[in-house]
Structure formats: structure tokens, C-alpha cells
Amino acid sequence: MSEQEQYAKTAQQQAELSRRAPNARELASQGPGLDNYEAVMAAAASAATMAKRAPLTYLTPEPQGPAAELNDVAETGASPSLATRYLGLDLRSPLVASAGPLSQSVEGIKELADTGLGAVVMYSLFEEQIRRQEARQVALLERHEEAFAEALNYFPEPEELGSQDIIRNYLQLVEDAAKAIDIPLIASLNGATHGGWVDTARQLQDAGAAALELNIYMVPGDLGVTGAEVEERHLEILAGVKQAVDIPVAVKLSPYFSSVGQMAIALDEAGADGLVLFNRFLQPDIDIERLEVVPGVELSTPFEARLPRTWIAVLHGKLRASLAGTSGVETVDDVVKYLLAGADVVMTTSALVRHGRGYASTLVDGLGQWLSRKDLTLDRVRGMLAVPEEARASGYERAGYVAALQRAKTRYGA
Ligand SMILES: Cc1cc2nc3c(=O)[nH]c(=O)nc-3n(C[C@H](O)[C@H](O)[C@H](O)COP(=O)(O)O)c2cc1C
């Protein structure tokens, strides 16, 4: 086929596809057709038209169904219910304080709980802290064994570990805070290898944690490690923790897998009760005056919500596990966007660090007001703009990508 014939055929196919499926939702649902270039381009053209009305994060479907019934002026009077299920737990709202520095005291946790948040995730207890403390306990035990050979069953009293008893302090905080608040307290374990440290999960459960968030923060810096090994490690760690506890376990994971969806499915099948998307990968800066690497956690910006939101939109409705969105929540709009994409709960830390714990009630109240204004229920909103069940996500996302670049050419082109 000559180039001209090919062009004519492509144009014909595009016209036909546009005629048959005037919006991207339909195009994306056409299945295998989206694997070919023409169909993707047609979907992109359609998306570009729609983009005049709405900016693209992932391909924004034409408002249909519930979205088409939006009523901007509805005033129902009654506050809409924000009741939510997450990890099998009943939450009073879908806003959750994510793991961070604001949960280091009972007072701090209580203050968070008093804002209308649905749950609080505590700051993380790290595998390294647990291992170090275990090693220290063994060292102390050995010293005592030498000194008192007859007292072989002697084990150092926790007091001997003093203020460095990080595990004990953490457990105590879980116990006290869980009693002090009327919403679920989720403890956070942060690790990267499989090992005995996961047994601490059981202690967290016994201390009163309603659930566990397992942050698997693994940077495969060893260049010999394969992707398959990294994935296997995730499943092993999850299996170890699941074995140790009866409470629900959510996995907070990174976005850096060759196939995020496949990893999500594997974790779901391995028993994860929820997935928290995503860990922010700490990327140190470099100070060119002091010639130093500068580590440190920066507060997020709303732009960072786009990656987790995209994957939540793909995964919504496809897993048994709950989905939590974390990163980039600054305003009520950011909360709503996560819910529209399909998040069960939306987490926030940076905004609360920036504006204070009380800001959580601004987000919770704002969500209620938005629902009232739109005359929508939370259930109808959740996943309204997820990648449709029938769509092939790869084609859908590709179409959105092509459309975005086409728009960018027009916008920024000479
Ligand atoms: C100061 C600070 C401390 C954090 N500590 C933890 C932690 O201990 N464990 C954890 O899993 N995530 C931790 N995070 C990550 C947050 O839970 C959250 O996933 C991330 O900040 C993105 O959400 P945000 O945009 O709402 O801040 C921390 C974040 C910040 C800013």
C-alpha cells in the first residue's frame, strides 16, 4: 500500500471511528482496535476536542450517566453522608490523615481525630529500628548471661532500654491513642526485606491498632536484582505480616514497577486489604555550593496527585482491596478528583503540616458542601471518572497521552 493510500485509509478509519464513537469512552471500549495507531489517534482527536472543555489528567470521558445528571444548583439542605468503607472498616468520612509527623503524640492524634477525619495513620515504625533494637536486646541478654550464668532465662527489663525503646514507645502510643479517639487508628510498619521484624505487626494489633499500613519502601539499588525479585519480595513481606495479624493490612507501594497493575493484582490476590498509592520516592537534591547531597522530605504539590490518581482510575473496580490515594491533596478539589477517579479514601499530610491539623475539617466540610452543590452522593461520585470497566486501559491511557501531546504542540508550538 502506498503512503498516500495508507493516509487515505487512516483518515477514513478515523472518520468512521469518530462517527461511530463520538466520545472517548466509547472509543476506548472498542477493545483490540485501540492497539492500532489509527484508533489511538482517533481517540486522541476526540479527546482533544473534549479537552477544550476539561483539562486532561488521563483521558477525560465525556460526561455520561451520573455525570450527565449533575445539578450545579441543587440545594438539598441535608448534609450528605460521608460514610465510607476502607479495609473493611466503617469510616465516618473518606478523608484520612496519612502517615506523617502529626501523629507523634496522643494529643496530636486526638486533635486529628476531632476534625471529622475518617481515620488516622500513624508515622512509621521502621524495620531498621526494630532490627537495631532486637540486636541491642540480644547484646544485653548476652551480657547478662555472662554475668549471671545461673540466670539463663533472665531477660533485660524494658527499662534498661531507656528512651531508645522505640518499639515500646510506639506500642504505648498506639495503645493510648486508640483508647483516646473514636475513629480507627492505623499503625504503620515500614520495611524492605522479609524477616522477623514483621512479628512486630502482632504487637501493634494487640496494642489496639485497627489496621496496619505496610509501607514497602524498596529502592533496588543492587543492580543485580531483577524486577521479578522485587515483586516477589513485596509478596513475601505481605505474606509475613498477614500471617502475623488478623486485622486488615494495607500496602503502601511505589509507582515504579514495569506493570503497576500486575503488582496491584498480585498484592490483592495475596490478601492485601488495601493499596495506598503511592509512596513518594525520596529523591535527594544536590547543593552545588557545599558540594553535598541534600536529603530531606519536601511537602507535596497538587501536581503530584496526578500519577496516583491515574492508577486509581485504572484500578477502580478491578480489585477486592480498597484504594487509598496519597499525594498532592491541598484543597477540596484535590479530594474530589481522587474520589472521581475511584479512591475509597483520600489521604493527606502535607496540607495538614502546612495549614495545621484543623485544616482537615476544612477539607471534610468542603467535600460535604461540594456534594450538596452537585446534588450527588459519595457513592455515585466514587469512580465516576475511572477508566470504564469495559475499556482497555492501555489504549485509554495511550489515547490520553497522544491527545495531551497534540494539545501541547498547539499550545506551545511556534
Ligand atoms: C514530614 C513527612 C513525614 C512522613 N513520614 C512518613 C512515614 O513515617 N511513613 C510513611 O509511610 N509516610 C510518611 N510520609 C509520607 C506521607 O504519608 C504521604 O504519603 C506523602 O507525604 C504524600 O502525601 P501528601 O501529599 O498529602 O503529603 C511523610 C511525609 C512527610 C511530608
The ligand as an SDF file (V2000), in Angstrom:
LIG
                    3D

 31 33  0  0  0  0  0  0  0  0999 V2000
    7.2690   15.1500   57.0530 C   0  0  0  0  0  0  0  0  0  0  0  0
    6.7120   13.8760   56.4800 C   0  0  0  0  0  0  0  0  0  0  0  0
    6.8810   12.6790   57.1520 C   0  0  0  0  0  0  0  0  0  0  0  0
    6.3770   11.4840   56.6240 C   0  0  0  0  0  0  0  0  0  0  0  0
    6.5110   10.3140   57.3200 N   0  0  0  0  0  0  0  0  0  0  0  0
    6.0140    9.1750   56.7900 C   0  0  0  0  0  0  0  0  0  0  0  0
    6.1180    7.9550   57.4960 C   0  0  0  0  0  0  0  0  0  0  0  0
    6.6250    7.8770   58.5990 O   0  0  0  0  0  0  0  0  0  0  0  0
    5.6250    6.8330   56.9040 N   0  0  0  0  0  0  0  0  0  0  0  0
    5.0180    6.8610   55.6740 C   0  0  0  0  0  0  0  0  0  0  0  0
    4.5710    5.8240   55.2010 O   0  0  0  0  0  0  0  0  0  0  0  0
    4.8810    8.0070   55.0010 N   0  0  0  0  0  0  0  0  0  0  0  0
    5.3590    9.1610   55.5230 C   0  0  0  0  0  0  0  0  0  0  0  0
    5.2140   10.3200   54.8370 N   0  0  0  0  0  0  0  0  0  0  0  0
    4.5220   10.3090   53.5290 C   0  0  0  0  0  0  0  0  0  0  0  0
    3.0570   10.7010   53.6880 C   0  0  0  0  0  0  0  0  0  0  0  0
    2.3440    9.7150   54.4010 O   0  0  0  0  0  0  0  0  0  0  0  0
    2.3690   10.8540   52.3330 C   0  0  0  0  0  0  0  0  0  0  0  0
    2.2640    9.6190   51.6820 O   0  0  0  0  0  0  0  0  0  0  0  0
    3.0910   11.8160   51.4160 C   0  0  0  0  0  0  0  0  0  0  0  0
    3.5490   12.9600   52.1090 O   0  0  0  0  0  0  0  0  0  0  0  0
    2.1860   12.2830   50.2890 C   0  0  0  0  0  0  0  0  0  0  0  0
    1.0080   12.8460   50.7760 O   0  0  0  0  0  0  0  0  0  0  0  0
    0.7890   14.4360   50.9080 P   0  0  0  0  0  0  0  0  0  0  0  0
    0.9420   14.9860   49.5320 O   0  0  0  0  0  0  0  0  0  0  0  0
   -0.5900   14.5810   51.4500 O   0  0  0  0  0  0  0  0  0  0  0  0
    1.8470   14.9410   51.8080 O   0  0  0  0  0  0  0  0  0  0  0  0
    5.6930   11.5160   55.3760 C   0  0  0  0  0  0  0  0  0  0  0  0
    5.5270   12.7300   54.7100 C   0  0  0  0  0  0  0  0  0  0  0  0
    6.0140   13.9020   55.2470 C   0  0  0  0  0  0  0  0  0  0  0  0
    5.7800   15.1860   54.4990 C   0  0  0  0  0  0  0  0  0  0  0  0
  1  2  1  0
  2  3  1  0
  2 30  2  0
  3  4  2  0
  4  5  1  0
  4 28  1  0
  5  6  2  0
  6  7  1  0
  6 13  1  0
  7  8  2  0
  7  9  1  0
  9 10  1  0
 10 11  2  0
 10 12  1  0
 12 13  2  0
 13 14  1  0
 14 15  1  0
 14 28  1  0
 15 16  1  0
 16 17  1  0
 16 18  1  0
 18 19  1  0
 18 20  1  0
 20 21  1  0
 20 22  1  0
 22 23  1  0
 23 24  1  0
 24 25  2  0
 24 26  1  0
 24 27  1  0
 28 29  2  0
 29 30  1  0
 30 31  1  0
M  END
$$$$
